[in-house]
Amino acid sequence: MNKIKNTTSCNLKCSIKVSTSKLTLLLALLLSLNFAFTQEDNLGALVTDRPDATEASSTVGKGILQFETGIWYETFEENDTKIQDYNYNTMLIRYGILDNLELRLGWNFIEGVTTVNGTKLDDVMSGLSPLLLGMKIDIAEEQGCMPEIALIGHVFPVFSASADYRPEYTGVDFRLSLSHTLSEKSSLGYNIGAQWGDDSPEAAAIYTLAYGYSFTDKFGMYAEVYGDLPEDSSANHYWDAGMTYLVNNDLQLDAYVGTSITEGQDLLLGMGLSYRIRKK
């Protein structure tokens, strides 16, 4: 009995030492993970370029990869002809190569359906619109009444589009993206710039103006007007509004609705998500 007691006592002491050692190691690991998480969490919630037409005035940050995708539907009816466009994947990939510079790649897969006098035409258009290739660079941070500013430029190569959506000219656009913080819960963003290409060689000025409001840390909304003013054609003006839900700091869901102020769009409906992959 004495030998058994002594053995048990020894095993208990060893067990306590091992458990204490494991506990110390576990606490150290948790502290290091918490420090790492705190460092990563300094990024805050992701800032997206969707769902509105107003591009954000900030880049994603060095080493950050961000995906922004969704689906939308729009329709326009004139006389006896109704045109419906279904966009099954509007993807924008943003990657930060510097703290103030990001590269951008985007594409849309669209299906267009035309109905005349209630009869759906057999000739359904479908395929990729021209790829978006571009970059965004931060120019200035917000200071007092001076807005945060970024410069964005894109090119849309003709050869990258499917036959049904291949334009006559290579598209190019650029814009200045600016934003003001109005309060802890609201902000104002706007873009001004110009674009060329598609099926016309004429230049068109472009503009957007969006107001955003956060109900909570998770739920937000926006309302926006935007449009373009071609050199030799009638101006096009639109509005849209939507909601966003921040699942976590790296994942956001959205939904929106809109229409045109001038002729060209009877209804726009869309939804999507944005996801950020942090650098290791």
Buried (B, 14 or more C-beta within 10 A) or exposed (E): EEEEEEEEEEEEEEEEEEEEEEEEEEEEEEEEEEEEEEEEEEBEBBBBBBBBBBBBBBBBBBBBBBEBBBBBBBBBEEEEEBBBBBBEEBBBBBBBEEEBBBBBEBBBBBBBBBBEEEEEEEEEBBBBBBBBBBBBBBEEEBEEEEBBBBBBBBBBEBEBBBEBBBBEBBBBBBBBBBBBEEEEEEBBBBBEBBBBBBEBEEBBBBBBBBBBBBEEEEEBBBBBBBBBBBEEEEEBBBBBBBBBBBEEBBBBBBBBBBBBBEEBBBBBBBBBBBBBEBEE
